[in-house]
Amino acid sequence: MEIDQLTFDHYSIAVKDLDKSCRFYAEILGLNKINRPDFDFEGAWFSIGEYHSLHLISDENTEVQFSGTRQLHFAFAVKDILNFRTYLLSKNIEIVKDIKSRPDGMLQLFIRDPDGYFVEITSL
């Protein structure tokens, strides 16, 4: 039996404070909130490009699991990382690993979301 080739669809993270996380992803990172089915638990979905999305799953009692390092992270690409860094600082977002060049020449920096997840910002 031949199977379809897999494509990436979405990434889900648990969040303690849904409103705070929604503000971060919408107001700071500029993601667009999209419709979400009426599940029996609170959450929010955000569009990441044309075919991908970030799903926030709310549970204020959950113990959010993350690596505490950049070993577990997701990344967003921007056209002008230097300008985006300035923007992040103007919004009082801590840069936890400042701009450096990867071995392939791409620039990257790391921030954390309200729950402590590492988020990489990389140049296109």
Jmol script that loads the backbone (N, CA, C; Angstrom):
load data "model"
ATOM      1  N   MET A   1       0.844  -1.184   0.000  1.00  0.00           N
ATOM      2  CA  MET A   1       0.000   0.000   0.000  1.00  0.00           C
ATOM      3  C   MET A   1       0.885   1.242   0.000  1.00  0.00           C
ATOM      4  N   GLU A   2       0.608   2.159  -0.881  1.00  0.00           N
ATOM      5  CA  GLU A   2       1.353   3.408  -0.942  1.00  0.00           C
ATOM      6  C   GLU A   2       0.652   4.442  -0.061  1.00  0.00           C
ATOM      7  N   ILE A   3       1.441   5.200   0.693  1.00  0.00           N
ATOM      8  CA  ILE A   3       0.847   6.223   1.554  1.00  0.00           C
ATOM      9  C   ILE A   3       1.191   7.612   1.029  1.00  0.00           C
ATOM     10  N   ASP A   4       0.384   8.586   1.414  1.00  0.00           N
ATOM     11  CA  ASP A   4       0.646   9.975   1.045  1.00  0.00           C
ATOM     12  C   ASP A   4       1.917  10.466   1.724  1.00  0.00           C
ATOM     13  N   GLN A   5       2.597  11.388   1.066  1.00  0.00           N
ATOM     14  CA  GLN A   5       3.761  12.017   1.681  1.00  0.00           C
ATOM     15  C   GLN A   5       3.285  12.946   2.800  1.00  0.00           C
ATOM     16  N   LEU A   6       3.940  12.892   3.933  1.00  0.00           N
ATOM     17  CA  LEU A   6       3.564  13.732   5.054  1.00  0.00           C
ATOM     18  C   LEU A   6       3.996  15.173   4.827  1.00  0.00           C
ATOM     19  N   THR A   7       3.165  16.102   5.265  1.00  0.00           N
ATOM     20  CA  THR A   7       3.525  17.511   5.310  1.00  0.00           C
ATOM     21  C   THR A   7       3.225  18.009   6.713  1.00  0.00           C
ATOM     22  N   PHE A   8       3.966  19.004   7.145  1.00  0.00           N
ATOM     23  CA  PHE A   8       3.770  19.543   8.484  1.00  0.00           C
ATOM     24  C   PHE A   8       2.478  20.343   8.527  1.00  0.00           C
ATOM     25  N   ASP A   9       1.683  20.171   9.589  1.00  0.00           N
ATOM     26  CA  ASP A   9       0.398  20.843   9.720  1.00  0.00           C
ATOM     27  C   ASP A   9       0.392  21.867  10.858  1.00  0.00           C
ATOM     28  N   HIS A  10       0.656  21.412  12.094  1.00  0.00           N
ATOM     29  CA  HIS A  10       0.603  22.346  13.216  1.00  0.00           C
ATOM     30  C   HIS A  10       1.512  21.884  14.357  1.00  0.00           C
ATOM     31  N   TYR A  11       1.730  22.817  15.278  1.00  0.00           N
ATOM     32  CA  TYR A  11       2.491  22.546  16.488  1.00  0.00           C
ATOM     33  C   TYR A  11       1.622  22.994  17.652  1.00  0.00           C
ATOM     34  N   SER A  12       1.530  22.185  18.697  1.00  0.00           N
ATOM     35  CA  SER A  12       0.713  22.512  19.868  1.00  0.00           C
ATOM     36  C   SER A  12       1.585  22.664  21.096  1.00  0.00           C
ATOM     37  N   ILE A  13       1.232  23.663  21.923  1.00  0.00           N
ATOM     38  CA  ILE A  13       1.915  23.833  23.197  1.00  0.00           C
ATOM     39  C   ILE A  13       0.872  24.083  24.281  1.00  0.00           C
ATOM     40  N   ALA A  14       1.173  23.627  25.480  1.00  0.00           N
ATOM     41  CA  ALA A  14       0.318  23.885  26.630  1.00  0.00           C
ATOM     42  C   ALA A  14       0.684  25.240  27.223  1.00  0.00           C
ATOM     43  N   VAL A  15      -0.328  26.016  27.598  1.00  0.00           N
ATOM     44  CA  VAL A  15      -0.088  27.330  28.198  1.00  0.00           C
ATOM     45  C   VAL A  15      -0.908  27.479  29.466  1.00  0.00           C
ATOM     46  N   LYS A  16      -0.357  28.176  30.444  1.00  0.00           N
ATOM     47  CA  LYS A  16      -1.049  28.380  31.710  1.00  0.00           C
ATOM     48  C   LYS A  16      -2.040  29.538  31.651  1.00  0.00           C
ATOM     49  N   ASP A  17      -1.678  30.611  30.960  1.00  0.00           N
ATOM     50  CA  ASP A  17      -2.514  31.810  30.876  1.00  0.00           C
ATOM     51  C   ASP A  17      -2.805  32.072  29.400  1.00  0.00           C
ATOM     52  N   LEU A  18      -3.984  31.628  28.937  1.00  0.00           N
ATOM     53  CA  LEU A  18      -4.320  31.703  27.521  1.00  0.00           C
ATOM     54  C   LEU A  18      -4.325  33.142  27.025  1.00  0.00           C
ATOM     55  N   ASP A  19      -4.899  34.069  27.785  1.00  0.00           N
ATOM     56  CA  ASP A  19      -4.953  35.461  27.336  1.00  0.00           C
ATOM     57  C   ASP A  19      -3.557  36.054  27.168  1.00  0.00           C
ATOM     58  N   LYS A  20      -2.694  35.809  28.124  1.00  0.00           N
ATOM     59  CA  LYS A  20      -1.321  36.323  28.056  1.00  0.00           C
ATOM     60  C   LYS A  20      -0.587  35.741  26.851  1.00  0.00           C
ATOM     61  N   SER A  21      -0.734  34.450  26.620  1.00  0.00           N
ATOM     62  CA  SER A  21      -0.081  33.814  25.480  1.00  0.00           C
ATOM     63  C   SER A  21      -0.653  34.320  24.158  1.00  0.00           C
ATOM     64  N   CYS A  22      -1.966  34.500  24.098  1.00  0.00           N
ATOM     65  CA  CYS A  22      -2.586  35.036  22.877  1.00  0.00           C
ATOM     66  C   CYS A  22      -2.058  36.434  22.580  1.00  0.00           C
ATOM     67  N   ARG A  23      -1.931  37.267  23.605  1.00  0.00           N
ATOM     68  CA  ARG A  23      -1.381  38.611  23.388  1.00  0.00           C
ATOM     69  C   ARG A  23       0.047  38.537  22.861  1.00  0.00           C
ATOM     70  N   PHE A  24       0.860  37.642  23.406  1.00  0.00           N
ATOM     71  CA  PHE A  24       2.244  37.501  22.962  1.00  0.00           C
ATOM     72  C   PHE A  24       2.304  37.104  21.487  1.00  0.00           C
ATOM     73  N   TYR A  25       1.590  36.047  21.117  1.00  0.00           N
ATOM     74  CA  TYR A  25       1.680  35.549  19.745  1.00  0.00           C
ATOM     75  C   TYR A  25       1.004  36.485  18.741  1.00  0.00           C
ATOM     76  N   ALA A  26      -0.052  37.184  19.159  1.00  0.00           N
ATOM     77  CA  ALA A  26      -0.733  38.106  18.247  1.00  0.00           C
ATOM     78  C   ALA A  26      -0.075  39.481  18.237  1.00  0.00           C
ATOM     79  N   GLU A  27       0.105  40.083  19.409  1.00  0.00           N
ATOM     80  CA  GLU A  27       0.572  41.464  19.473  1.00  0.00           C
ATOM     81  C   GLU A  27       2.087  41.605  19.338  1.00  0.00           C
ATOM     82  N   ILE A  28       2.851  40.668  19.872  1.00  0.00           N
ATOM     83  CA  ILE A  28       4.310  40.765  19.795  1.00  0.00           C
ATOM     84  C   ILE A  28       4.831  40.124  18.518  1.00  0.00           C
ATOM     85  N   LEU A  29       4.430  38.870  18.249  1.00  0.00           N
ATOM     86  CA  LEU A  29       4.951  38.179  17.063  1.00  0.00           C
ATOM     87  C   LEU A  29       4.103  38.398  15.813  1.00  0.00           C
ATOM     88  N   GLY A  30       2.922  38.962  15.968  1.00  0.00           N
ATOM     89  CA  GLY A  30       2.114  39.325  14.808  1.00  0.00           C
ATOM     90  C   GLY A  30       1.405  38.179  14.108  1.00  0.00           C
ATOM     91  N   LEU A  31       1.196  37.054  14.803  1.00  0.00           N
ATOM     92  CA  LEU A  31       0.469  35.949  14.188  1.00  0.00           C
ATOM     93  C   LEU A  31      -1.026  36.262  14.169  1.00  0.00           C
ATOM     94  N   ASN A  32      -1.710  35.769  13.160  1.00  0.00           N
ATOM     95  CA  ASN A  32      -3.147  35.977  13.038  1.00  0.00           C
ATOM     96  C   ASN A  32      -3.912  34.839  13.699  1.00  0.00           C
ATOM     97  N   LYS A  33      -4.816  35.209  14.598  1.00  0.00           N
ATOM     98  CA  LYS A  33      -5.670  34.218  15.246  1.00  0.00           C
ATOM     99  C   LYS A  33      -6.672  33.703  14.225  1.00  0.00           C
ATOM    100  N   ILE A  34      -6.887  32.396  14.213  1.00  0.00           N
ATOM    101  CA  ILE A  34      -7.807  31.782  13.258  1.00  0.00           C
ATOM    102  C   ILE A  34      -8.884  31.000  14.003  1.00  0.00           C
ATOM    103  N   ASN A  35      -9.937  30.658  13.278  1.00  0.00           N
ATOM    104  CA  ASN A  35     -11.041  29.896  13.877  1.00  0.00           C
ATOM    105  C   ASN A  35     -10.553  28.548  14.388  1.00  0.00           C
ATOM    106  N   ARG A  36     -11.154  28.140  15.471  1.00  0.00           N
ATOM    107  CA  ARG A  36     -10.815  26.882  16.127  1.00  0.00           C
ATOM    108  C   ARG A  36     -12.112  26.134  16.392  1.00  0.00           C
ATOM    109  N   PRO A  37     -12.138  24.829  16.175  1.00  0.00           N
ATOM    110  CA  PRO A  37     -13.357  24.066  16.495  1.00  0.00           C
ATOM    111  C   PRO A  37     -13.720  24.216  17.977  1.00  0.00           C
ATOM    112  N   ASP A  38     -14.960  23.957  18.294  1.00  0.00           N
ATOM    113  CA  ASP A  38     -15.464  24.103  19.660  1.00  0.00           C
ATOM    114  C   ASP A  38     -15.149  22.849  20.475  1.00  0.00           C
ATOM    115  N   PHE A  39     -13.869  22.729  20.846  1.00  0.00           N
ATOM    116  CA  PHE A  39     -13.444  21.593  21.671  1.00  0.00           C
ATOM    117  C   PHE A  39     -14.000  21.741  23.084  1.00  0.00           C
ATOM    118  N   ASP A  40     -13.852  20.701  23.896  1.00  0.00           N
ATOM    119  CA  ASP A  40     -14.313  20.757  25.287  1.00  0.00           C
ATOM    120  C   ASP A  40     -13.220  21.275  26.221  1.00  0.00           C
ATOM    121  N   PHE A  41     -12.241  21.975  25.683  1.00  0.00           N
ATOM    122  CA  PHE A  41     -11.187  22.614  26.472  1.00  0.00           C
ATOM    123  C   PHE A  41     -10.823  23.930  25.792  1.00  0.00           C
ATOM    124  N   GLU A  42     -10.313  24.851  26.584  1.00  0.00           N
ATOM    125  CA  GLU A  42      -9.959  26.177  26.079  1.00  0.00           C
ATOM    126  C   GLU A  42      -8.668  26.130  25.273  1.00  0.00           C
ATOM    127  N   GLY A  43      -8.583  27.009  24.308  1.00  0.00           N
ATOM    128  CA  GLY A  43      -7.386  27.104  23.499  1.00  0.00           C
ATOM    129  C   GLY A  43      -7.537  28.166  22.437  1.00  0.00           C
ATOM    130  N   ALA A  44      -6.517  28.305  21.624  1.00  0.00           N
ATOM    131  CA  ALA A  44      -6.529  29.266  20.520  1.00  0.00           C
ATOM    132  C   ALA A  44      -5.609  28.751  19.432  1.00  0.00           C
ATOM    133  N   TRP A  45      -5.949  29.093  18.193  1.00  0.00           N
ATOM    134  CA  TRP A  45      -5.127  28.716  17.049  1.00  0.00           C
ATOM    135  C   TRP A  45      -4.646  29.968  16.341  1.00  0.00           C
ATOM    136  N   PHE A  46      -3.410  29.900  15.843  1.00  0.00           N
ATOM    137  CA  PHE A  46      -2.814  31.004  15.097  1.00  0.00           C
ATOM    138  C   PHE A  46      -2.243  30.485  13.789  1.00  0.00           C
ATOM    139  N   SER A  47      -2.441  31.242  12.743  1.00  0.00           N
ATOM    140  CA  SER A  47      -1.909  30.887  11.434  1.00  0.00           C
ATOM    141  C   SER A  47      -0.419  31.175  11.376  1.00  0.00           C
ATOM    142  N   ILE A  48       0.317  30.232  10.802  1.00  0.00           N
ATOM    143  CA  ILE A  48       1.745  30.429  10.527  1.00  0.00           C
ATOM    144  C   ILE A  48       1.896  30.188   9.025  1.00  0.00           C
ATOM    145  N   GLY A  49       1.809  31.238   8.265  1.00  0.00           N
ATOM    146  CA  GLY A  49       1.873  31.068   6.824  1.00  0.00           C
ATOM    147  C   GLY A  49       0.579  30.488   6.291  1.00  0.00           C
ATOM    148  N   GLU A  50       0.638  29.996   5.075  1.00  0.00           N
ATOM    149  CA  GLU A  50      -0.571  29.562   4.387  1.00  0.00           C
ATOM    150  C   GLU A  50      -1.110  28.216   4.874  1.00  0.00           C
ATOM    151  N   TYR A  51      -0.224  27.305   5.275  1.00  0.00           N
ATOM    152  CA  TYR A  51      -0.669  25.937   5.548  1.00  0.00           C
ATOM    153  C   TYR A  51      -0.373  25.432   6.952  1.00  0.00           C
ATOM    154  N   HIS A  52       0.213  26.235   7.805  1.00  0.00           N
ATOM    155  CA  HIS A  52       0.636  25.767   9.127  1.00  0.00           C
ATOM    156  C   HIS A  52      -0.019  26.594  10.221  1.00  0.00           C
ATOM    157  N   SER A  53      -0.063  26.019  11.414  1.00  0.00           N
ATOM    158  CA  SER A  53      -0.660  26.755  12.526  1.00  0.00           C
ATOM    159  C   SER A  53      -0.014  26.365  13.854  1.00  0.00           C
ATOM    160  N   LEU A  54      -0.175  27.266  14.798  1.00  0.00           N
ATOM    161  CA  LEU A  54       0.261  27.051  16.177  1.00  0.00           C
ATOM    162  C   LEU A  54      -0.998  26.920  17.011  1.00  0.00           C
ATOM    163  N   HIS A  55      -1.096  25.834  17.793  1.00  0.00           N
ATOM    164  CA  HIS A  55      -2.257  25.595  18.640  1.00  0.00           C
ATOM    165  C   HIS A  55      -1.849  25.779  20.098  1.00  0.00           C
ATOM    166  N   LEU A  56      -2.537  26.663  20.790  1.00  0.00           N
ATOM    167  CA  LEU A  56      -2.334  26.844  22.224  1.00  0.00           C
ATOM    168  C   LEU A  56      -3.426  26.065  22.943  1.00  0.00           C
ATOM    169  N   ILE A  57      -3.024  25.267  23.898  1.00  0.00           N
ATOM    170  CA  ILE A  57      -3.966  24.473  24.692  1.00  0.00           C
ATOM    171  C   ILE A  57      -3.870  24.964  26.129  1.00  0.00           C
ATOM    172  N   SER A  58      -4.981  25.451  26.649  1.00  0.00           N
ATOM    173  CA  SER A  58      -4.994  26.092  27.960  1.00  0.00           C
ATOM    174  C   SER A  58      -5.345  25.113  29.072  1.00  0.00           C
ATOM    175  N   ASP A  59      -4.536  25.162  30.120  1.00  0.00           N
ATOM    176  CA  ASP A  59      -4.835  24.445  31.356  1.00  0.00           C
ATOM    177  C   ASP A  59      -4.009  25.103  32.441  1.00  0.00           C
ATOM    178  N   GLU A  60      -4.653  25.959  33.226  1.00  0.00           N
ATOM    179  CA  GLU A  60      -3.908  26.725  34.222  1.00  0.00           C
ATOM    180  C   GLU A  60      -3.246  25.848  35.279  1.00  0.00           C
ATOM    181  N   ASN A  61      -3.668  24.592  35.399  1.00  0.00           N
ATOM    182  CA  ASN A  61      -3.077  23.687  36.384  1.00  0.00           C
ATOM    183  C   ASN A  61      -1.976  22.802  35.813  1.00  0.00           C
ATOM    184  N   THR A  62      -1.755  22.891  34.511  1.00  0.00           N
ATOM    185  CA  THR A  62      -0.760  22.019  33.900  1.00  0.00           C
ATOM    186  C   THR A  62       0.648  22.426  34.296  1.00  0.00           C
ATOM    187  N   GLU A  63       1.508  21.460  34.370  1.00  0.00           N
ATOM    188  CA  GLU A  63       2.930  21.726  34.536  1.00  0.00           C
ATOM    189  C   GLU A  63       3.505  21.779  33.132  1.00  0.00           C
ATOM    190  N   VAL A  64       3.789  22.978  32.672  1.00  0.00           N
ATOM    191  CA  VAL A  64       4.296  23.141  31.317  1.00  0.00           C
ATOM    192  C   VAL A  64       5.651  22.473  31.214  1.00  0.00           C
ATOM    193  N   GLN A  65       5.777  21.604  30.227  1.00  0.00           N
ATOM    194  CA  GLN A  65       7.012  20.858  30.020  1.00  0.00           C
ATOM    195  C   GLN A  65       7.808  21.507  28.892  1.00  0.00           C
ATOM    196  N   PHE A  66       8.998  21.938  29.190  1.00  0.00           N
ATOM    197  CA  PHE A  66       9.899  22.430  28.165  1.00  0.00           C
ATOM    198  C   PHE A  66      11.309  22.122  28.608  1.00  0.00           C
ATOM    199  N   SER A  67      12.221  22.145  27.659  1.00  0.00           N
ATOM    200  CA  SER A  67      13.569  21.673  27.938  1.00  0.00           C
ATOM    201  C   SER A  67      14.390  22.632  28.774  1.00  0.00           C
ATOM    202  N   GLY A  68      13.987  23.906  28.830  1.00  0.00           N
ATOM    203  CA  GLY A  68      14.804  24.878  29.546  1.00  0.00           C
ATOM    204  C   GLY A  68      15.994  25.337  28.719  1.00  0.00           C
ATOM    205  N   THR A  69      16.144  24.780  27.551  1.00  0.00           N
ATOM    206  CA  THR A  69      17.211  25.188  26.646  1.00  0.00           C
ATOM    207  C   THR A  69      16.624  25.291  25.248  1.00  0.00           C
ATOM    208  N   ARG A  70      17.452  25.707  24.325  1.00  0.00           N
ATOM    209  CA  ARG A  70      16.985  25.819  22.946  1.00  0.00           C
ATOM    210  C   ARG A  70      16.873  24.461  22.257  1.00  0.00           C
ATOM    211  N   GLN A  71      17.163  23.374  22.964  1.00  0.00           N
ATOM    212  CA  GLN A  71      17.077  22.043  22.349  1.00  0.00           C
ATOM    213  C   GLN A  71      15.656  21.713  21.922  1.00  0.00           C
ATOM    214  N   LEU A  72      14.669  22.264  22.588  1.00  0.00           N
ATOM    215  CA  LEU A  72      13.272  22.095  22.206  1.00  0.00           C
ATOM    216  C   LEU A  72      12.745  23.491  21.897  1.00  0.00           C
ATOM    217  N   HIS A  73      12.535  23.778  20.617  1.00  0.00           N
ATOM    218  CA  HIS A  73      12.063  25.101  20.226  1.00  0.00           C
ATOM    219  C   HIS A  73      11.389  25.037  18.873  1.00  0.00           C
ATOM    220  N   PHE A  74      10.744  26.129  18.502  1.00  0.00           N
ATOM    221  CA  PHE A  74      10.255  26.299  17.139  1.00  0.00           C
ATOM    222  C   PHE A  74      10.735  27.652  16.669  1.00  0.00           C
ATOM    223  N   ALA A  75      10.711  27.871  15.347  1.00  0.00           N
ATOM    224  CA  ALA A  75      11.343  29.059  14.786  1.00  0.00           C
ATOM    225  C   ALA A  75      10.428  29.771  13.806  1.00  0.00           C
ATOM    226  N   PHE A  76      10.595  31.091  13.755  1.00  0.00           N
ATOM    227  CA  PHE A  76       9.940  31.950  12.786  1.00  0.00           C
ATOM    228  C   PHE A  76      11.020  32.700  12.032  1.00  0.00           C
ATOM    229  N   ALA A  77      10.831  32.875  10.722  1.00  0.00           N
ATOM    230  CA  ALA A  77      11.802  33.601   9.900  1.00  0.00           C
ATOM    231  C   ALA A  77      11.294  35.006   9.611  1.00  0.00           C
ATOM    232  N   VAL A  78      12.223  35.962   9.609  1.00  0.00           N
ATOM    233  CA  VAL A  78      11.911  37.353   9.289  1.00  0.00           C
ATOM    234  C   VAL A  78      12.883  37.850   8.223  1.00  0.00           C
ATOM    235  N   LYS A  79      12.462  38.873   7.492  1.00  0.00           N
ATOM    236  CA  LYS A  79      13.315  39.426   6.440  1.00  0.00           C
ATOM    237  C   LYS A  79      14.501  40.187   7.011  1.00  0.00           C
ATOM    238  N   ASP A  80      14.279  40.956   8.074  1.00  0.00           N
ATOM    239  CA  ASP A  80      15.327  41.809   8.637  1.00  0.00           C
ATOM    240  C   ASP A  80      15.453  41.522  10.132  1.00  0.00           C
ATOM    241  N   ILE A  81      16.343  40.620  10.477  1.00  0.00           N
ATOM    242  CA  ILE A  81      16.465  40.191  11.876  1.00  0.00           C
ATOM    243  C   ILE A  81      16.985  41.315  12.774  1.00  0.00           C
ATOM    244  N   LEU A  82      17.822  42.192  12.255  1.00  0.00           N
ATOM    245  CA  LEU A  82      18.331  43.312  13.065  1.00  0.00           C
ATOM    246  C   LEU A  82      17.187  44.259  13.436  1.00  0.00           C
ATOM    247  N   ASN A  83      16.325  44.559  12.481  1.00  0.00           N
ATOM    248  CA  ASN A  83      15.167  45.396  12.741  1.00  0.00           C
ATOM    249  C   ASN A  83      14.213  44.701  13.709  1.00  0.00           C
ATOM    250  N   PHE A  84      14.019  43.399  13.537  1.00  0.00           N
ATOM    251  CA  PHE A  84      13.116  42.664  14.414  1.00  0.00           C
ATOM    252  C   PHE A  84      13.660  42.611  15.834  1.00  0.00           C
ATOM    253  N   ARG A  85      14.973  42.501  15.971  1.00  0.00           N
ATOM    254  CA  ARG A  85      15.594  42.531  17.300  1.00  0.00           C
ATOM    255  C   ARG A  85      15.299  43.860  17.989  1.00  0.00           C
ATOM    256  N   THR A  86      15.458  44.961  17.263  1.00  0.00           N
ATOM    257  CA  THR A  86      15.167  46.287  17.809  1.00  0.00           C
ATOM    258  C   THR A  86      13.704  46.372  18.227  1.00  0.00           C
ATOM    259  N   TYR A  87      12.816  45.841  17.390  1.00  0.00           N
ATOM    260  CA  TYR A  87      11.391  45.814  17.699  1.00  0.00           C
ATOM    261  C   TYR A  87      11.129  45.029  18.985  1.00  0.00           C
ATOM    262  N   LEU A  88      11.716  43.839  19.109  1.00  0.00           N
ATOM    263  CA  LEU A  88      11.513  43.023  20.309  1.00  0.00           C
ATOM    264  C   LEU A  88      11.949  43.769  21.569  1.00  0.00           C
ATOM    265  N   LEU A  89      13.114  44.403  21.503  1.00  0.00           N
ATOM    266  CA  LEU A  89      13.612  45.155  22.655  1.00  0.00           C
ATOM    267  C   LEU A  89      12.677  46.319  22.998  1.00  0.00           C
ATOM    268  N   SER A  90      12.091  46.953  21.979  1.00  0.00           N
ATOM    269  CA  SER A  90      11.156  48.063  22.232  1.00  0.00           C
ATOM    270  C   SER A  90       9.891  47.576  22.936  1.00  0.00           C
ATOM    271  N   LYS A  91       9.594  46.286  22.799  1.00  0.00           N
ATOM    272  CA  LYS A  91       8.434  45.676  23.457  1.00  0.00           C
ATOM    273  C   LYS A  91       8.820  45.002  24.778  1.00  0.00           C
ATOM    274  N   ASN A  92      10.067  45.242  25.222  1.00  0.00           N
ATOM    275  CA  ASN A  92      10.585  44.673  26.473  1.00  0.00           C
ATOM    276  C   ASN A  92      10.625  43.149  26.465  1.00  0.00           C
ATOM    277  N   ILE A  93      10.897  42.583  25.299  1.00  0.00           N
ATOM    278  CA  ILE A  93      11.071  41.137  25.186  1.00  0.00           C
ATOM    279  C   ILE A  93      12.550  40.836  25.368  1.00  0.00           C
ATOM    280  N   GLU A  94      12.855  39.977  26.325  1.00  0.00           N
ATOM    281  CA  GLU A  94      14.246  39.619  26.600  1.00  0.00           C
ATOM    282  C   GLU A  94      14.806  38.733  25.485  1.00  0.00           C
ATOM    283  N   ILE A  95      15.974  39.107  25.000  1.00  0.00           N
ATOM    284  CA  ILE A  95      16.698  38.277  24.037  1.00  0.00           C
ATOM    285  C   ILE A  95      17.556  37.330  24.881  1.00  0.00           C
ATOM    286  N   VAL A  96      17.234  36.041  24.886  1.00  0.00           N
ATOM    287  CA  VAL A  96      17.956  35.113  25.758  1.00  0.00           C
ATOM    288  C   VAL A  96      19.230  34.572  25.103  1.00  0.00           C
ATOM    289  N   LYS A  97      19.269  34.549  23.795  1.00  0.00           N
ATOM    290  CA  LYS A  97      20.485  34.216  23.047  1.00  0.00           C
ATOM    291  C   LYS A  97      20.520  35.185  21.881  1.00  0.00           C
ATOM    292  N   ASP A  98      21.466  36.114  21.929  1.00  0.00           N
ATOM    293  CA  ASP A  98      21.488  37.197  20.961  1.00  0.00           C
ATOM    294  C   ASP A  98      21.940  36.728  19.590  1.00  0.00           C
ATOM    295  N   ILE A  99      21.830  37.611  18.629  1.00  0.00           N
ATOM    296  CA  ILE A  99      22.110  37.283  17.226  1.00  0.00           C
ATOM    297  C   ILE A  99      23.491  36.660  17.069  1.00  0.00           C
ATOM    298  N   LYS A 100      23.480  35.541  16.376  1.00  0.00           N
ATOM    299  CA  LYS A 100      24.737  34.903  15.972  1.00  0.00           C
ATOM    300  C   LYS A 100      24.510  34.261  14.624  1.00  0.00           C
ATOM    301  N   SER A 101      25.584  33.978  13.953  1.00  0.00           N
ATOM    302  CA  SER A 101      25.514  33.351  12.640  1.00  0.00           C
ATOM    303  C   SER A 101      25.604  31.840  12.797  1.00  0.00           C
ATOM    304  N   ARG A 102      24.673  31.138  12.155  1.00  0.00           N
ATOM    305  CA  ARG A 102      24.747  29.685  12.128  1.00  0.00           C
ATOM    306  C   ARG A 102      25.850  29.271  11.154  1.00  0.00           C
ATOM    307  N   PRO A 103      26.259  28.011  11.180  1.00  0.00           N
ATOM    308  CA  PRO A 103      27.286  27.550  10.233  1.00  0.00           C
ATOM    309  C   PRO A 103      26.911  27.755   8.765  1.00  0.00           C
ATOM    310  N   ASP A 104      25.593  27.814   8.472  1.00  0.00           N
ATOM    311  CA  ASP A 104      25.177  28.031   7.084  1.00  0.00           C
ATOM    312  C   ASP A 104      25.059  29.506   6.718  1.00  0.00           C
ATOM    313  N   GLY A 105      25.412  30.391   7.661  1.00  0.00           N
ATOM    314  CA  GLY A 105      25.399  31.822   7.393  1.00  0.00           C
ATOM    315  C   GLY A 105      24.119  32.530   7.796  1.00  0.00           C
ATOM    316  N   MET A 106      23.074  31.799   8.122  1.00  0.00           N
ATOM    317  CA  MET A 106      21.824  32.421   8.556  1.00  0.00           C
ATOM    318  C   MET A 106      22.016  33.000   9.954  1.00  0.00           C
ATOM    319  N   LEU A 107      21.367  34.126  10.218  1.00  0.00           N
ATOM    320  CA  LEU A 107      21.416  34.735  11.543  1.00  0.00           C
ATOM    321  C   LEU A 107      20.243  34.237  12.370  1.00  0.00           C
ATOM    322  N   GLN A 108      20.466  34.118  13.684  1.00  0.00           N
ATOM    323  CA  GLN A 108      19.407  33.647  14.565  1.00  0.00           C
ATOM    324  C   GLN A 108      19.533  34.317  15.928  1.00  0.00           C
ATOM    325  N   LEU A 109      18.406  34.401  16.619  1.00  0.00           N
ATOM    326  CA  LEU A 109      18.370  34.804  18.022  1.00  0.00           C
ATOM    327  C   LEU A 109      17.257  34.016  18.679  1.00  0.00           C
ATOM    328  N   PHE A 110      17.260  33.990  20.011  1.00  0.00           N
ATOM    329  CA  PHE A 110      16.241  33.248  20.758  1.00  0.00           C
ATOM    330  C   PHE A 110      15.593  34.143  21.794  1.00  0.00           C
ATOM    331  N   ILE A 111      14.266  33.993  21.917  1.00  0.00           N
ATOM    332  CA  ILE A 111      13.481  34.628  22.964  1.00  0.00           C
ATOM    333  C   ILE A 111      12.684  33.520  23.650  1.00  0.00           C
ATOM    334  N   ARG A 112      11.918  33.894  24.687  1.00  0.00           N
ATOM    335  CA  ARG A 112      11.013  32.947  25.335  1.00  0.00           C
ATOM    336  C   ARG A 112       9.607  33.513  25.325  1.00  0.00           C
ATOM    337  N   ASP A 113       8.634  32.627  25.202  1.00  0.00           N
ATOM    338  CA  ASP A 113       7.249  33.072  25.282  1.00  0.00           C
ATOM    339  C   ASP A 113       6.850  33.156  26.760  1.00  0.00           C
ATOM    340  N   PRO A 114       5.618  33.568  27.080  1.00  0.00           N
ATOM    341  CA  PRO A 114       5.227  33.735  28.485  1.00  0.00           C
ATOM    342  C   PRO A 114       5.369  32.483  29.358  1.00  0.00           C
ATOM    343  N   ASP A 115       5.327  31.294  28.756  1.00  0.00           N
ATOM    344  CA  ASP A 115       5.474  30.061  29.537  1.00  0.00           C
ATOM    345  C   ASP A 115       6.910  29.560  29.589  1.00  0.00           C
ATOM    346  N   GLY A 116       7.811  30.225  28.890  1.00  0.00           N
ATOM    347  CA  GLY A 116       9.204  29.824  28.920  1.00  0.00           C
ATOM    348  C   GLY A 116       9.662  29.018  27.723  1.00  0.00           C
ATOM    349  N   TYR A 117       8.774  28.761  26.766  1.00  0.00           N
ATOM    350  CA  TYR A 117       9.200  28.043  25.571  1.00  0.00           C
ATOM    351  C   TYR A 117      10.195  28.884  24.786  1.00  0.00           C
ATOM    352  N   PHE A 118      11.234  28.247  24.280  1.00  0.00           N
ATOM    353  CA  PHE A 118      12.195  28.938  23.442  1.00  0.00           C
ATOM    354  C   PHE A 118      11.613  29.130  22.052  1.00  0.00           C
ATOM    355  N   VAL A 119      11.744  30.339  21.523  1.00  0.00           N
ATOM    356  CA  VAL A 119      11.301  30.680  20.169  1.00  0.00           C
ATOM    357  C   VAL A 119      12.503  31.263  19.440  1.00  0.00           C
ATOM    358  N   GLU A 120      12.854  30.635  18.329  1.00  0.00           N
ATOM    359  CA  GLU A 120      13.977  31.125  17.513  1.00  0.00           C
ATOM    360  C   GLU A 120      13.419  32.094  16.481  1.00  0.00           C
ATOM    361  N   ILE A 121      14.136  33.182  16.298  1.00  0.00           N
ATOM    362  CA  ILE A 121      13.867  34.105  15.198  1.00  0.00           C
ATOM    363  C   ILE A 121      15.085  34.000  14.296  1.00  0.00           C
ATOM    364  N   THR A 122      14.848  33.706  13.029  1.00  0.00           N
ATOM    365  CA  THR A 122      15.945  33.518  12.094  1.00  0.00           C
ATOM    366  C   THR A 122      15.743  34.401  10.868  1.00  0.00           C
ATOM    367  N   SER A 123      16.834  34.701  10.195  1.00  0.00           N
ATOM    368  CA  SER A 123      16.730  35.492   8.976  1.00  0.00           C
ATOM    369  C   SER A 123      16.304  34.596   7.825  1.00  0.00           C
ATOM    370  N   LEU A 124      15.642  35.180   6.850  1.00  0.00           N
ATOM    371  CA  LEU A 124      15.244  34.432   5.651  1.00  0.00           C
ATOM    372  C   LEU A 124      16.437  34.141   4.784  1.00  0.00           C
TER     373      LEU A 124
END
end "model"
wireframe off; spacefill off
backbone 0.3
color backbone group
